[in-house]
Structure formats: structure tokens, C-alpha cells
Amino acid sequence: MPSREEKAWQHYGTRKKLRQVRKQIKRNRKIKRVRRKNWMPDDWDDLEVLDYAQSERIMPRGEQERRRRMWTAALETLQEEAHTEEGTSPVAEAEGQCGVVVEVSTSLCRVQLDGRSLLCAVRGTLSAEDTGFTNVVAVGDQVVVSVDGSDQGVVEAVLPRRSALVRPDVFHGHLQQVIVANADQLLVVSSWRDPALWLELVDRYLITAERNSLSPIICANKVDLAENPADYYAALEPHLCLGYRVLFTSALTGEGISELQEVLRGRKTVLAGISGVGKSSLLAAVQPGLQLRTGEVNVHRHQGRHTTSQVTMLRLEMGGFVVDTPGIREFGLTGLRRRDLVRFYPEILAAGEDCRFTDCLHTHEPGCAVQVAVRQGRVPPSRYYSYKKIYDTLPG
């Protein structure tokens, strides 16, 4: 017979095996998730809502933008060389006549061609895919058109753009929409009152102009509503000190209209600003008879109502073109990073040389010389406020 000690060891072994069996039963009860070998979703429609960039970065931050700029610069160089050597258009040769797009609507555009206006469709083979833009044709584009003998034609090719005013697409934030192409200058129209002067939006347009090879001009309209002219001069003094050209106008009294005419003469100018600032009224004052729609400002919200519904290029009798754009309440700066914003604020960039940290972003860091300069009046508070507001909306 087994001894008492042997019986104890047998009992312990039995209990140990029993615990192991129970653990195995519990593990078997759990539902095992099958590891998928295919990364694609079950429903192909789900691809539109996936955001892999937030969960996994497949290349260093900014690398994709750097490569895109590199390839764009290389392509422009090749096109310029081809144009110089062969004396032909850098676009693949397409049969037709060259014209300028003056108006764009869904799948159609109006082209100015040899003094006449043609309603044109866009060739289906032309696509904005892989260009970073959502639209193939924009107002101001130089295009090659084939004419069928009537007052209609087909856009066969779009020539390279030398400049462009762009904004983020409404539905696809990673893409851009071309508002106007091949313009010379950007006239940023704001108003002193009704609606009130919005300096942050003015700075957004100035940054956009510099990034897109456009000469910026600031126009402060409705100065007749100011009690003291010194007030609007003081508000825009920081921009005057930075060398920006600033016009003070009134479509009602005619103040500054002659200077505005000289600015527009012989140039292709884009007018930009929110609704109600008086863009269309200014154009009517510059050239009476343009038949532009104007609207009143909402008395409750002090904001303008949209009167320009689409982008249109207008020829001036004195020479030149103006492009009237719809009022835009918000203007994004796609592709711009927080660390690059200070390049567009030279006064902040200069003051930041004395910051305690070389990578100071001038928002909340200790030892920031820019914040000291703002308190001492060496950096205008309005510009610093604009910098911080725009900084908060940009990606890191």
C-alpha cells in the first residue's frame, strides 16, 4: 500500500492536472480572431473613408511634399527647355487654335479666341488625376481649342501655368482647386466697416500670393465710413512698413479710384475678398457699364451676401483684365506647415533671432523674444495675433 506521503503527492498531481484542464477549457471558449492575410477591406466602398496617414506614416514627414516640389520643378525645367529649343508649346502638340479661358462651369468653359467667344467642352482624355488639383481647366488658362465651324469647340490641351491662385478643395482637403491661372497680381479687397476689416484673412491672401508667384496689393475699401482717416491708416501701418502697396478707396465717393485704375491698367488682376467688401462696386467705378451685380450687407450679421456666383474674367477698355471671384469667408493654406509660417512674417522672423531656443515657434515657449517684442511694440500686436490664429489652423 502507498504510504501517506505518496498519497499526498498523487493528490497534489491530480489537482494540478485539473487546474490545467480548466485553463485549457477557458482558452477554448474564447473566440479566436482569424488573422487576415489580405489588407483590403471587405467592402471596396470603405476605401473612401480609410485614413492610413493617421495610423501609419510610410515616409518621413514632409517627404512627400518635398518630392512633389522636386518633380514639379524638374518638369517645368524640361518644358522650358523644350519651348526654347523647338520654339513650340511645351505641351504635346495638339491641333487647334490658342485661346484664353474666361469663364468655367461644370464640364464646359468659355474661351476667348481671336476676338470671339466660344463655348467649349473639355476633351474627355484630359484629366486632373495625379496633378494635385480637382479641376482640369480654370479661368485664365491658355488652352488649345479645336473649332467645328460653329460657335462651339473642344479644349484639346491646357498649356502650363506660370501662376495660380489655389485653395483647398471643399470635399477633398488634400487636393487643391485652381481658382485663377496665369494672373499677374492679387488685389486683396477688404472694407473698413460692413463687414469689418479682417486682417487675418488679408494675411492669408498675402501668404497665398507669395506662394503662388502673384504680386499682392491691399485695397481698403469703404473708407468713407471711417470717422477719422488716421484710424484706417493706423490699422494698415504694419503692412505699409513691410513694403506692401496699400490703396484706400471708396466706390461711393470715388476716393482712390484713379490710383486703382493705374494699378489695374495693362495687368491681369485677381480680385479676392469676402462678400460685401465692394469688389464688384469697385470694378463698376473703374469702368462704368460692366453690368456687375452688387448687393447690400446683411444689417443683422454685418456680412455681405454672395452676388458673384462664379469666377469670371473681364476685359478692361484701358487695357488689362480683372478676374472677379466669389466671396470666400475662409481661405485655407494647403501644404503649409507650422514651422514654415514664420517665413511670411519678416518682423516676427527678425525678432525671433534672439529667442532662447533655436526651434522656438513663438507661441508659448519660455524665453521667446517675439513675445517680448510684442509687449514692447516692436512687433505689431495685430500681426502677432494673425500669426497665432493661422498657426493654430496649420498641421504640425
Secondary structure in CASP SS format (residue, H / E / C, confidence):
PFRMAT SS
TARGET T0000
AUTHOR 0000-0000-0000
METHOD secondary structure of the structure
MODEL  1
M C 1.00
P C 1.00
S C 1.00
R H 1.00
E H 1.00
E H 1.00
K H 1.00
A H 1.00
W H 1.00
Q H 1.00
H H 1.00
Y H 1.00
G H 1.00
T H 1.00
R H 1.00
K H 1.00
K H 1.00
L H 1.00
R H 1.00
Q H 1.00
V H 1.00
R H 1.00
K H 1.00
Q H 1.00
I H 1.00
K H 1.00
R H 1.00
N H 1.00
R H 1.00
K C 1.00
I C 1.00
K C 1.00
R C 1.00
V C 1.00
R C 1.00
R C 1.00
K C 1.00
N C 1.00
W C 1.00
M C 1.00
P C 1.00
D C 1.00
D C 1.00
W H 1.00
D H 1.00
D H 1.00
L H 1.00
E H 1.00
V H 1.00
L C 1.00
D C 1.00
Y H 1.00
A H 1.00
Q H 1.00
S H 1.00
E C 1.00
R C 1.00
I C 1.00
M C 1.00
P C 1.00
R C 1.00
G C 1.00
E H 1.00
Q H 1.00
E H 1.00
R H 1.00
R H 1.00
R H 1.00
R H 1.00
M H 1.00
W H 1.00
T H 1.00
A H 1.00
A H 1.00
L H 1.00
E H 1.00
T H 1.00
L H 1.00
Q H 1.00
E H 1.00
E H 1.00
A H 1.00
H H 1.00
T H 1.00
E H 1.00
E H 1.00
G C 1.00
T C 1.00
S C 1.00
P C 1.00
V C 1.00
A C 1.00
E C 1.00
A C 1.00
E C 1.00
G C 1.00
Q E 1.00
C E 1.00
G E 1.00
V E 1.00
V E 1.00
V E 1.00
E E 1.00
V E 1.00
S E 1.00
T C 1.00
S C 1.00
L E 1.00
C E 1.00
R E 1.00
V E 1.00
Q E 1.00
L E 1.00
D C 1.00
G C 1.00
R E 1.00
S E 1.00
L E 1.00
L E 1.00
C E 1.00
A E 1.00
V E 1.00
R C 1.00
G C 1.00
T C 1.00
L C 1.00
S C 1.00
A C 1.00
E C 1.00
D C 1.00
T C 1.00
G C 1.00
F E 1.00
T C 1.00
N C 1.00
V C 1.00
V C 1.00
A C 1.00
V E 1.00
G C 1.00
D C 1.00
Q E 1.00
V E 1.00
V E 1.00
V E 1.00
S E 1.00
V E 1.00
D C 1.00
G C 1.00
S C 1.00
D C 1.00
Q E 1.00
G E 1.00
V E 1.00
V E 1.00
E E 1.00
A E 1.00
V E 1.00
L C 1.00
P C 1.00
R C 1.00
R C 1.00
S C 1.00
A E 1.00
L E 1.00
V E 1.00
R E 1.00
P E 1.00
D C 1.00
V C 1.00
F C 1.00
H C 1.00
G C 1.00
H C 1.00
L C 1.00
Q E 1.00
Q E 1.00
V E 1.00
I E 1.00
V E 1.00
A E 1.00
N C 1.00
A C 1.00
D C 1.00
Q E 1.00
L E 1.00
L E 1.00
V E 1.00
V E 1.00
S E 1.00
S E 1.00
W C 1.00
R C 1.00
D C 1.00
P C 1.00
A C 1.00
L C 1.00
W C 1.00
L H 1.00
E H 1.00
L H 1.00
V H 1.00
D H 1.00
R H 1.00
Y H 1.00
L H 1.00
I H 1.00
T H 1.00
A H 1.00
E H 1.00
R H 1.00
N C 1.00
S C 1.00
L C 1.00
S E 1.00
P E 1.00
I E 1.00
I E 1.00
C E 1.00
A E 1.00
N E 1.00
K C 1.00
V H 1.00
D H 1.00
L H 1.00
A C 1.00
E C 1.00
N C 1.00
P H 1.00
A H 1.00
D H 1.00
Y H 1.00
Y H 1.00
A H 1.00
A H 1.00
L C 1.00
E H 1.00
P H 1.00
H H 1.00
L H 1.00
C H 1.00
L C 1.00
G C 1.00
Y C 1.00
R E 1.00
V E 1.00
L E 1.00
F E 1.00
T C 1.00
S C 1.00
A C 1.00
L C 1.00
T C 1.00
G C 1.00
E C 1.00
G C 1.00
I H 1.00
S H 1.00
E H 1.00
L H 1.00
Q H 1.00
E H 1.00
V H 1.00
L H 1.00
R C 1.00
G C 1.00
R C 1.00
K E 1.00
T E 1.00
V E 1.00
L E 1.00
A E 1.00
G C 1.00
I C 1.00
S C 1.00
G C 1.00
V C 1.00
G C 1.00
K H 1.00
S H 1.00
S H 1.00
L H 1.00
L H 1.00
A H 1.00
A H 1.00
V H 1.00
Q C 1.00
P C 1.00
G C 1.00
L C 1.00
Q C 1.00
L C 1.00
R C 1.00
T C 1.00
G C 1.00
E C 1.00
V E 1.00
N C 1.00
V C 1.00
H C 1.00
R C 1.00
H C 1.00
Q C 1.00
G E 1.00
R C 1.00
H C 1.00
T C 1.00
T C 1.00
S C 1.00
Q C 1.00
V C 1.00
T E 1.00
M E 1.00
L E 1.00
R E 1.00
L C 1.00
E C 1.00
M C 1.00
G C 1.00
G C 1.00
F E 1.00
V E 1.00
V E 1.00
D E 1.00
T C 1.00
P C 1.00
G C 1.00
I C 1.00
R C 1.00
E C 1.00
F C 1.00
G C 1.00
L C 1.00
T C 1.00
G C 1.00
L C 1.00
R C 1.00
R H 1.00
R H 1.00
D H 1.00
L H 1.00
V H 1.00
R H 1.00
F H 1.00
Y C 1.00
P H 1.00
E H 1.00
I H 1.00
L H 1.00
A H 1.00
A H 1.00
G H 1.00
E H 1.00
D H 1.00
C C 1.00
R C 1.00
F C 1.00
T C 1.00
D C 1.00
C C 1.00
L C 1.00
H C 1.00
T C 1.00
H C 1.00
E C 1.00
P C 1.00
G C 1.00
C C 1.00
A H 1.00
V H 1.00
Q H 1.00
V H 1.00
A H 1.00
V H 1.00
R H 1.00
Q H 1.00
G C 1.00
R C 1.00
V C 1.00
P C 1.00
P H 1.00
S H 1.00
R H 1.00
Y H 1.00
Y H 1.00
S H 1.00
Y H 1.00
K H 1.00
K H 1.00
I H 1.00
Y H 1.00
D H 1.00
T H 1.00
L C 1.00
P C 1.00
G C 1.00
END
